[in-house]
């Protein structure tokens, strides 16, 4: 396994295998209680969700770095986080019923990623909880965020074919199949069905550009 996160309390290691992205944690809580667990991010939906979270964290860090590098912006209002939630405290990280100002980027069964802003300083944490509900957390540095994102990408790209629903309700269903041959969309309504493929390099590149603009909340120009 490769070490993705490490601090004085322990480490998080990861590998990509048949079960997707596997994370192994060996750490201690601030009370010196041992936390050992292994968890996997195996479904395509979870892997895409994790990638979106880590990209949002990277953009958040970039916002603060840009603000710190510009003295004129140092007095500006704190940038808004694209993922918001509330947390009570370290013991209740996985309930989010409290009133503190911590912001959650994403929550999984055994871990979550959240932030704290204290006197203008941004800190991003990776917190895990074992079966005994002991919680250990790691202060994420930009390089560790990039390492996690690289492993999530590797896990996703190891799939020969990806199938998932983009939308599924009574009026419209949109399914996507992605493989080395390109992308195929299957669109269904109660009265008609259509299938179309995006396989040419320039078409895929154009789709990627406009999808990225939307994700980055940029203004899309036809």
Buried (B, 14 or more C-beta within 10 A) or exposed (E): EEEBBBBEBBBBBBBBEEEBBBBBBBBBBEEEEEBBBEBBBBEBEBBBBBBBBBBBBBBBBEBBEEBEEEEEEEEEEEBEBBBEBBBBEBEEBBEBEEEEEBBBBBBBEBBBBBBBBEEEEBEBBBBBBBEEEBBBBBBBBEEBBBBBBBBBBEBBEEEEEBEEEEEEEEEEBEBBBBEEEBBBBBBBEEEEEEEEEBEEEEEBEEEEEEEEEEEEEEEEEE
